[in-house]
Amino acid sequence: MYIEFMKDCIFAVVGGDLRQARLANALAVSGYTVYGLFFDLDVYVSDKIIRSENIREALEKSNVIVLPLPASLDDKTVNSMLSTREIPLDDCLRYAKPGSILVGGMLSKEFRERAEERGITTEDYAKREEFAVLNAVPTAEGAVAIAMAERAATIRGSKCLVTGYGKVGKRLAALLCAMGANVSVAARKPKDLAEIEANGMSAMHISGLSGGAGDFEVLFNTVPAMIFGEDILRALRRDCLVLDLASKPGGVDFEMAKRLGIHTIWALSLPGKVAPITAGDIMRDTILNILRERRSMQ
C-alpha cells in the first residue's frame, strides 16, 4: 500500500504486544523517527528504533503517540505485554506535548476527554473501517487454526455454525466454505440472512438457535452479547467445540458450558497471537491513513 511519507512525524510507540513491536519496526524501516518504549523482553526491535525507558523524554520529543490494542486492560496502566514494568496511562498524558496526536485501540471515553483537556488529539484506530476489514482476516484464520488444533477431524465435511455476520463473521464463513465445511450462519437482519443464502450457506435466525444448534460440531461466535446461555448450551452436542471470538463481555456463559462439559475457548486478540506481523502492518497503514487525512483537513 502506498501512503504519503510525512517526514515531520516523530513516533513514540508505547508498550503493547508483538503487533506493537512490528509497528515500531515497520515505521522505522519506512524512514520515520521512532522511539520504542518498554520493549524490554525477548523481542526483536530494529536498531533504527530509539529504545528508551524514559517516557518523559521520548514523549516530549514526539508528536505522534501510539498506544496498543487494547490501550489498557485496567484503565490505569498501558497494556504492556513485552515489558516487566507498569506504565501509568496518566504518564502518556502528563508528558505528551499539547498539539500532539495520540492514537490507540479501544480508548475509553474518560481517557479521551482527559486528553482533549490537555490539548492532545486522540484517534481510536480500532474503530476505523479499513482496520476492521483487514483485521478480520487474521481473526478468521486464527479461529480456524484453533479449531483444527483442538479437534481430531478435518474442517472439510464438518458441520460449522457461525453466529453473527459482521466483518469477522463474513470472512470466517467464507473461509470455512472454501475449506469444504458445511456452513450455517445465524444472524438477525433479513438482508444478512438473504446474503448468507445467496453465498451458498444455510441461514438461520439467531432467535432459533435453541432449536437448531444441536447438530453442529464446531460453533464460532462473533457477537459480543450473551447469546449462548443455558438453554442453547444444553441443546448443543457434548462434543461440540465452541470458540468465542467476541470481545468482552463475550457471548458465551463459560461457567455453564464448563458444568455441561462443553469444550469452550474464548479466543481474544487473535491477530496479535497468530499473525502479529500482518496485524502490525495493518495498524501502521491505518495510523498513517489517519495522519494523512488529518493533514489534508488542515
Buried (B, 14 or more C-beta within 10 A) or exposed (E): EEEEEEEEBBBBBBBBBBBBBBBBBBBBEEEBBBBBBBBBEEBEBBEBBBBBEEBEBBBEBBBBBBBBBBBBBEEEBBBBBBBEEEBEBEBBBEBBBEEBBBBBBBBBEEBBEBBEEEEBBBBBBBEBEEBBBBBBBBBBBBBBBBBBEEBEEEBEEBBBBBBBBBBBBBBBBBBBBEBEBBBBBBBEEEEBBEBBEEBEBBBBBBEEBBEBBEEBBBBBBBBBEEBBBBEBBEBBBEEBBBBBBBBEEBBBBBEBBEEBEBBBBBBBBBBBBBBBBBBBBBBBBBBBBBBEEEEEEE
